[in-house]
Amino acid sequence: MVTSGGTSGTMGGTGGGGTTITIGRTNGGPPGTTGGTTSYAGVTGTTGGNTGTTGTVSASGNRGTTGTTVLQGVFAPTGSMTAARYAHSATLLSDGRTLITGGDDGNGSALASAELYDPAAGTFGATGSMTVARYDHAATLLPSGMVLIAGGYGDYGAPAFQNALLSSAELYDPSAATFTAIGSMTAARGSHTATLLPSGLVLIAGGYSDNGAPAFEAALLSSAELYVPALGTFTATGGMTVARASHSATLLGNGMVLIVGGDDGNGKALASAELYDPAAGTFAATGSMTMARYDHTATLLPSGMVLIAGGYTDNGAPAFQNALLSSAELYDPSAATFTATSSMTAARGSHTATLLPNGRVLIAGGYSDNGAPAFEATLLSSAELYVPALGTFTATGSMTVARASHSATLLGNGLVLIAGGLDLNLNLLMSAELYE
């Protein structure tokens, strides 16, 4: 067991052949707060490693110090997906399974297939198909337990890499394992964001739109809209202050939505940020990041701060010769400011960031360029943890496969499911693994 406040200890377990690891959690106060001792001894889950292998989850705390821990985790293979895919979506369902939808087939065409990951069995199984093949879409779990699938790129039988952007949307019903088309968005969108609001509505913002032209002729959107589940329709809301795509959208503790960075449509990164106020239905500027970036990650921390990490930037370089970033920063909602925090151990883009039950953030995979132009990037299997109490990143176990444009989903048992993506040779991956 690891206890903040200086008590030292260890936690561990063995993995392999489906061995169940059960590690307790004691709590003397909510994570990220003071006035109580919070102890974390890990998570409960089932590994999917080979028989005879051993996985270890360990941590140590320095006696006499406050909240100083170093966490070492491991990745272990789990069952493979039924189809290789990247630029797909992964959504944790209310019953604990994970819904994987769509993606790119590696040949410039979109996939309509979908599958479910069962954490108890450690396996994937097919579940219906979407009404429209799509990738780089948005998937949002609704309060009803249904999943809203909206927008993205679809080929409609067009030549590879001449895909059209989609305004269509559909709902996945877990109880029936079916997809059903619903009303379309007010605009076709890809590389947009979708955020569930406290009211149950879904905010759709920005992205590229082509009005039926090939995707490479797309224009950038500042518009936004709301999905109203009770009506099954989309309706326009106030527009963003800046048109952007490949940005991030984070629901804050105060109910506002933080929109950060993105691509300006001309191969340049944006540093600007804005807030959406659901009560007023409007966007307003809020500070600027310390570094312009797109295709980054944004994670709400237990403290209410937002961690912005990695992504691509131009740093004044010619358009489309952008460099990858190791830098990270924090957004403070109370001050409406961005402040640099320590850098990641590696520059990353097309990576994932997952808030763990212990309040740390797992950063995994992605492309890295070591300062070279982004098109000379290599692929990473490495992973690292952001420790909010220290404001630092520390290396953790590496993935079994280097990958980018994959998905990462925190499961109900506290493990993180990593699925699909591209490998070092730009081949699609069917493989999946668990971080524990």
C-alpha positions as CSV (number, residue, x, y, z in Angstrom):
1,M,0.0,0.0,0.0
2,V,1.2,3.5,-0.8
3,T,0.0,6.2,1.6
4,S,0.5,9.9,0.9
5,G,1.9,11.8,3.9
6,G,5.1,9.9,4.1
7,T,4.2,6.3,5.1
8,S,6.1,4.0,2.8
9,G,5.0,0.7,1.4
10,T,4.6,-1.5,-1.7
11,M,1.9,-3.0,-3.7
12,G,2.2,-5.8,-6.2
13,G,0.7,-8.7,-8.0
14,T,1.3,-11.3,-10.6
15,G,-0.1,-11.3,-14.1
16,G,-0.4,-14.1,-16.7
17,G,-2.9,-16.7,-17.8
18,G,-5.8,-14.6,-16.7
19,T,-4.7,-14.3,-13.1
20,T,-6.9,-11.8,-11.2
21,I,-5.0,-9.1,-9.3
22,T,-6.9,-7.6,-6.4
23,I,-5.4,-4.6,-4.7
24,G,-7.3,-2.5,-2.2
25,R,-7.9,1.2,-2.0
26,T,-8.3,3.1,1.3
27,N,-9.4,6.6,1.3
28,G,-9.1,9.2,4.1
29,G,-10.1,12.2,1.8
30,P,-10.8,12.7,-1.9
31,P,-7.8,12.7,-4.3
32,G,-6.3,16.1,-4.9
33,T,-7.5,17.6,-1.6
34,T,-5.8,18.4,1.7
35,G,-7.0,17.7,5.2
36,G,-7.0,13.9,4.9
37,T,-4.7,11.1,4.1
38,T,-5.5,9.4,0.9
39,S,-4.0,5.9,0.4
40,Y,-3.9,4.2,-3.0
41,A,-3.0,0.6,-3.3
42,G,-3.8,0.1,-6.9
43,V,-6.7,-1.4,-8.8
44,T,-8.6,-4.6,-9.3
45,G,-8.5,-6.3,-12.7
46,T,-7.7,-9.3,-14.7
47,T,-4.5,-9.6,-16.8
48,G,-4.4,-11.0,-20.3
49,G,-0.8,-12.1,-20.3
50,N,0.7,-15.4,-21.3
51,T,0.7,-18.2,-18.8
52,G,3.7,-18.1,-16.7
53,T,4.5,-14.4,-17.2
54,T,4.6,-12.1,-14.3
55,G,3.4,-8.5,-14.1
56,T,4.2,-6.2,-11.2
57,V,2.6,-3.1,-10.1
58,S,4.7,-1.4,-7.5
59,A,5.2,2.0,-5.8
60,S,7.3,3.3,-3.0
61,G,6.9,6.3,-0.7
62,N,9.8,8.0,1.1
63,R,9.3,7.8,4.8
64,G,9.0,11.3,6.4
65,T,8.1,13.1,3.2
66,T,4.6,14.2,2.1
67,G,3.0,12.6,-1.0
68,T,6.3,11.6,-2.6
69,T,5.8,8.4,-4.7
70,V,7.2,6.8,-7.8
71,L,4.8,4.5,-9.6
72,Q,5.9,1.7,-11.8
73,G,3.3,0.1,-14.0
74,V,3.3,-2.6,-16.6
75,F,1.5,-3.2,-19.9
76,A,0.3,-6.7,-20.8
77,P,-1.3,-8.0,-24.0
78,T,-5.0,-8.7,-23.9
79,G,-7.3,-10.2,-26.7
80,S,-7.0,-8.7,-30.2
81,M,-9.7,-6.7,-31.9
82,T,-11.8,-8.3,-34.7
83,A,-10.5,-5.7,-37.1
84,A,-7.3,-3.6,-37.4
85,R,-8.1,0.1,-37.2
86,Y,-6.9,3.6,-36.3
87,A,-8.6,7.0,-35.9
88,H,-11.5,5.0,-34.3
89,S,-13.4,5.8,-31.2
90,A,-13.5,3.9,-27.9
91,T,-16.3,4.5,-25.4
92,L,-16.7,2.9,-21.9
93,L,-20.3,1.7,-21.6
94,S,-22.4,1.8,-18.4
95,D,-22.1,-2.0,-18.1
96,G,-18.3,-1.9,-18.1
97,R,-17.7,-3.0,-21.7
98,T,-15.9,-0.8,-24.2
99,L,-17.4,0.1,-27.6
100,I,-15.0,0.4,-30.5
101,T,-16.4,2.0,-33.6
102,G,-15.2,2.8,-37.1
103,G,-11.8,3.9,-38.0
104,D,-9.5,4.0,-41.1
105,D,-8.8,0.6,-42.7
106,G,-5.2,1.7,-43.7
107,N,-6.1,2.1,-47.3
108,G,-7.8,5.4,-47.1
109,S,-11.3,4.0,-46.6
110,A,-13.6,4.2,-43.6
111,L,-14.8,1.2,-41.5
112,A,-18.5,0.7,-40.5
113,S,-17.7,-2.2,-38.2
114,A,-17.9,-2.1,-34.4
115,E,-16.9,-4.3,-31.6
116,L,-17.1,-4.7,-27.8
117,Y,-14.3,-5.4,-25.3
118,D,-15.4,-7.5,-22.4
119,P,-12.9,-6.9,-19.5
120,A,-14.1,-10.0,-17.6
121,A,-13.2,-12.3,-20.5
122,G,-10.4,-10.1,-21.9
123,T,-11.8,-10.5,-25.4
124,F,-13.3,-8.5,-28.3
125,G,-16.5,-9.5,-30.1
126,A,-18.3,-7.9,-33.1
127,T,-21.5,-5.9,-32.4
128,G,-23.5,-4.7,-35.4
129,S,-22.2,-2.1,-37.8
130,M,-22.7,1.6,-38.1
131,T,-25.2,2.9,-40.6
132,V,-22.3,4.9,-42.2
133,A,-18.6,4.0,-42.4
134,R,-16.6,6.7,-40.7
135,Y,-13.3,7.6,-39.0
136,D,-12.0,10.6,-37.0
137,H,-15.6,10.9,-35.7
138,A,-16.8,11.7,-32.2
139,A,-18.5,9.2,-29.8
140,T,-20.2,10.3,-26.6
141,L,-21.9,8.2,-23.8
142,L,-25.3,9.7,-23.1
143,P,-27.0,9.6,-19.6
144,S,-29.4,7.1,-21.1
145,G,-26.6,4.6,-21.7
146,M,-26.8,5.1,-25.5
147,V,-23.7,6.3,-27.5
148,L,-23.9,9.2,-29.9
149,I,-21.7,8.8,-33.0
150,A,-21.4,12.0,-35.0
151,G,-19.5,13.2,-38.1
152,G,-16.1,12.1,-39.2
153,Y,-14.8,11.2,-42.6
154,G,-16.6,8.7,-44.9
155,D,-15.7,7.5,-48.4
156,Y,-19.1,6.6,-49.9
157,G,-17.2,4.5,-52.4
158,A,-15.0,7.4,-53.6
159,P,-11.4,6.7,-54.4
160,A,-9.1,6.2,-51.5
161,F,-8.0,9.4,-49.7
162,Q,-10.7,11.4,-51.4
163,N,-13.1,11.0,-48.5
164,A,-16.0,13.3,-47.8
165,L,-16.8,14.8,-44.4
166,L,-20.0,13.7,-42.7
167,S,-22.9,15.5,-41.1
168,S,-24.7,12.2,-40.3
169,A,-25.1,10.9,-36.8
170,E,-26.4,7.7,-35.2
171,L,-27.0,6.1,-31.8
172,Y,-25.7,2.8,-30.5
173,D,-28.1,0.9,-28.2
174,P,-26.1,-1.5,-26.0
175,S,-29.1,-3.5,-24.9
176,A,-30.1,-4.2,-28.6
177,A,-26.5,-4.1,-29.9
178,T,-27.8,-2.0,-32.8
179,F,-27.0,1.4,-34.5
180,T,-29.8,3.7,-35.6
181,A,-29.5,6.8,-37.8
182,I,-30.8,10.0,-36.3
183,G,-31.0,13.6,-37.5
184,S,-27.9,15.1,-39.1
185,M,-25.7,17.8,-37.6
186,T,-26.1,21.4,-38.9
187,A,-22.7,21.0,-40.7
188,A,-20.4,18.2,-41.8
189,R,-17.5,17.9,-39.5
190,G,-14.3,16.0,-38.9
191,S,-11.5,16.5,-36.3
192,H,-14.1,18.2,-34.2
193,T,-14.9,17.7,-30.5
194,A,-18.0,16.4,-28.6
195,T,-18.5,17.2,-24.9
196,L,-21.3,15.9,-22.7
197,L,-22.7,18.9,-20.7
198,P,-24.2,18.6,-17.2
199,S,-27.6,19.2,-18.7
200,G,-27.3,16.0,-20.8
201,L,-26.9,17.9,-24.0
202,V,-23.8,17.4,-26.2
203,L,-21.7,20.3,-27.4
204,I,-20.2,19.7,-30.9
205,A,-17.5,22.3,-31.8
206,G,-15.3,23.3,-34.8
207,G,-13.6,20.9,-37.1
208,Y,-13.2,20.7,-40.8
209,S,-16.1,20.8,-43.2
210,D,-16.2,20.3,-47.0
211,N,-19.8,20.8,-48.1
212,G,-19.5,17.6,-50.1
213,A,-16.1,18.4,-51.7
214,P,-13.1,16.0,-51.2
215,A,-11.8,16.3,-47.7
216,F,-8.5,17.8,-48.8
217,E,-10.6,20.8,-50.0
218,A,-12.1,21.3,-46.6
219,A,-12.7,24.6,-44.8
220,L,-12.3,25.2,-41.1
221,L,-15.3,25.8,-38.9
222,S,-15.9,28.2,-36.0
223,S,-19.5,27.1,-35.6
224,A,-20.9,24.9,-32.8
225,E,-24.1,23.0,-32.2
226,L,-25.9,21.1,-29.5
227,Y,-27.4,17.6,-29.6
228,V,-30.6,17.4,-27.7
229,P,-31.2,13.7,-26.7
230,A,-34.9,14.2,-25.8
231,L,-35.6,15.4,-29.3
232,G,-32.9,13.5,-31.2
233,T,-32.0,16.6,-33.0
234,F,-29.1,19.1,-33.4
235,T,-29.5,22.8,-33.0
236,A,-27.0,25.7,-33.5
237,T,-25.4,27.5,-30.6
238,G,-23.0,30.4,-30.4
239,G,-19.9,30.1,-32.5
240,M,-16.3,29.9,-31.3
241,T,-14.2,33.1,-31.4
242,V,-11.7,31.3,-33.6
243,A,-12.2,28.6,-36.3
244,R,-10.2,25.5,-35.3
245,A,-9.8,21.7,-35.8
246,S,-7.7,19.1,-34.0
247,H,-8.3,21.1,-30.8
248,S,-9.3,19.8,-27.3
249,A,-12.5,20.3,-25.4
250,T,-12.6,19.7,-21.6
251,L,-15.6,20.0,-19.3
252,L,-14.6,22.0,-16.2
253,G,-15.8,21.5,-12.7
254,N,-17.9,24.7,-13.0
255,G,-19.8,23.4,-16.0
256,M,-18.0,25.5,-18.6
257,V,-16.1,23.9,-21.5
258,L,-12.5,24.8,-22.2
259,I,-11.5,24.8,-25.9
260,V,-7.8,24.9,-26.4
261,G,-5.4,25.2,-29.4
262,G,-5.9,23.4,-32.7
263,D,-5.0,23.8,-36.3
264,D,-5.8,27.1,-38.1
265,G,-6.4,25.3,-41.4
266,N,-3.2,26.5,-42.9
267,G,-0.8,24.1,-41.2
268,K,-0.2,26.5,-38.3
269,A,-0.9,25.8,-34.6
270,L,-3.1,28.0,-32.4
271,A,-2.2,29.1,-28.9
272,S,-5.7,30.7,-28.2
273,A,-8.3,29.3,-25.9
274,E,-11.9,30.0,-25.1
275,L,-14.7,29.0,-22.8
276,Y,-18.2,27.9,-23.7
277,D,-20.9,28.9,-21.2
278,P,-23.9,26.5,-21.5
279,A,-26.2,28.9,-19.6
280,A,-25.6,31.7,-22.1
281,G,-24.8,29.5,-25.1
282,T,-21.8,31.6,-26.0
283,F,-18.0,31.3,-26.3
284,A,-15.5,33.9,-24.8
285,A,-11.7,34.0,-25.0
286,T,-9.7,33.0,-22.0
287,G,-6.0,33.6,-22.0
288,S,-3.6,31.8,-24.3
289,M,-1.4,28.8,-23.9
290,T,2.4,29.3,-23.4
291,M,2.8,27.2,-26.6
292,A,0.7,27.0,-29.8
293,R,-0.2,23.3,-30.3
294,Y,-2.7,20.9,-32.0
295,D,-3.3,17.2,-31.7
296,H,-2.4,17.5,-28.0
297,T,-4.1,16.0,-25.0
298,A,-6.1,17.8,-22.3
299,T,-7.0,16.1,-19.0
300,L,-9.1,17.4,-16.1
301,L,-7.2,16.8,-12.9
302,P,-8.8,16.2,-9.5
303,S,-7.7,19.7,-8.4
304,G,-9.9,21.2,-11.2
305,M,-6.8,22.2,-13.2
306,V,-6.4,21.0,-16.8
307,L,-3.2,19.4,-18.0
308,I,-2.3,20.2,-21.6
309,A,0.5,18.0,-23.0
310,G,2.4,17.5,-26.2
311,G,1.1,17.9,-29.7
312,Y,2.4,19.6,-32.8
313,T,3.6,23.2,-33.2
314,D,5.2,25.3,-35.9
315,N,7.5,27.6,-34.0
316,G,7.6,29.9,-37.0
317,A,8.6,27.0,-39.4
318,P,7.0,26.8,-42.8
319,A,3.4,25.4,-42.8
320,F,3.2,21.6,-42.6
321,Q,6.8,21.3,-41.3
322,N,5.7,21.4,-37.7
323,A,7.7,19.9,-34.8
324,L,6.4,17.7,-32.0
325,L,6.3,19.0,-28.4
326,S,7.5,17.6,-25.1
327,S,6.2,20.7,-23.2
328,A,3.1,20.7,-21.0
329,E,1.1,23.4,-19.2
330,L,-1.7,23.8,-16.7
331,Y,-4.9,25.8,-17.1
332,D,-6.2,27.3,-13.9
333,P,-10.0,28.0,-14.2
334,S,-10.0,30.2,-11.1
335,A,-7.4,32.6,-12.6
336,A,-8.1,31.9,-16.3
337,T,-4.4,31.4,-16.9
338,F,-2.0,28.9,-18.5
339,T,1.3,28.2,-16.7
340,A,4.1,25.9,-17.9
341,T,4.7,22.8,-15.9
342,S,7.6,20.3,-16.4
343,S,8.1,18.7,-19.8
344,M,7.3,15.1,-20.7
345,T,10.2,12.7,-21.0
346,A,9.6,12.6,-24.8
347,A,8.0,14.8,-27.4
348,R,4.7,13.3,-28.4
349,G,1.7,13.8,-30.8
350,S,-1.2,11.5,-31.7
351,H,-0.7,10.0,-28.2
352,T,-3.2,9.4,-25.4
353,A,-3.7,10.8,-21.9
354,T,-5.8,9.0,-19.3
355,L,-6.6,10.1,-15.7
356,L,-6.0,7.2,-13.4
357,P,-7.9,6.5,-10.2
358,N,-4.9,7.7,-8.1
359,G,-5.1,11.1,-9.7
360,R,-2.0,10.6,-11.9
361,V,-2.2,10.9,-15.7
362,L,-0.9,8.1,-18.0
363,I,0.6,9.4,-21.3
364,A,1.2,6.6,-23.8
365,G,2.7,6.2,-27.3
366,G,2.4,8.6,-30.2
367,Y,4.9,10.0,-32.6
368,S,8.1,11.7,-31.6
369,D,10.7,13.6,-33.7
370,N,13.4,14.6,-31.3
371,G,13.3,18.1,-32.8
372,A,13.3,17.1,-36.4
373,P,10.4,18.0,-38.7
374,A,7.2,16.1,-37.8
375,F,7.3,14.1,-41.1
376,E,10.6,12.6,-39.9
377,A,8.9,11.4,-36.7
378,T,9.4,8.0,-35.1
379,L,6.9,5.9,-33.2
380,L,7.0,5.5,-29.4
381,S,6.2,2.5,-27.2
382,S,7.2,4.4,-24.1
383,A,4.8,5.7,-21.5
384,E,5.0,8.2,-18.6
385,L,3.0,9.4,-15.7
386,Y,2.2,13.0,-14.7
387,V,2.2,13.4,-10.9
388,P,0.2,16.5,-10.0
389,A,1.5,16.7,-6.5
390,L,5.1,17.1,-7.8
391,G,4.2,18.8,-11.2
392,T,6.5,16.3,-12.9
393,F,6.5,13.5,-15.4
394,T,8.2,10.2,-14.7
395,A,8.7,7.1,-17.0
396,T,6.6,4.1,-16.4
397,G,6.5,0.7,-18.2
398,S,6.5,0.7,-22.0
399,M,3.7,-0.7,-24.2
400,T,4.3,-4.1,-25.8
401,V,3.9,-2.4,-29.2
402,A,4.9,1.1,-30.4
403,R,1.7,2.8,-31.6
404,A,0.0,6.1,-32.4
405,S,-3.5,7.2,-33.3
406,H,-4.7,4.5,-30.9
407,S,-7.3,4.7,-28.2
408,A,-7.0,4.5,-24.4
409,T,-9.9,3.8,-22.1
410,L,-10.0,3.7,-18.3
411,L,-12.0,0.6,-17.4
412,G,-14.2,0.1,-14.4
413,N,-11.6,-2.1,-12.8
414,G,-9.0,0.7,-12.9
415,L,-6.9,-0.8,-15.8
416,V,-6.4,1.1,-19.0
417,L,-7.3,-0.5,-22.3
418,I,-5.0,0.5,-25.2
419,A,-6.3,-0.6,-28.6
420,G,-5.4,-0.4,-32.3
421,G,-3.5,2.4,-34.0
422,L,-0.5,2.4,-36.4
423,D,2.8,0.7,-35.9
424,L,6.3,1.9,-36.8
425,N,5.8,0.9,-40.5
426,L,2.4,2.6,-40.7
427,N,0.6,-0.8,-40.6
428,L,-2.7,-1.0,-38.8
429,L,-2.8,-2.8,-35.5
430,M,-5.4,-5.3,-34.2
431,S,-3.6,-5.8,-31.0
432,A,-4.6,-4.4,-27.6
433,E,-3.0,-4.3,-24.2
434,L,-3.8,-3.3,-20.6
435,Y,-1.9,-1.0,-18.3
436,E,-2.0,-1.9,-14.6
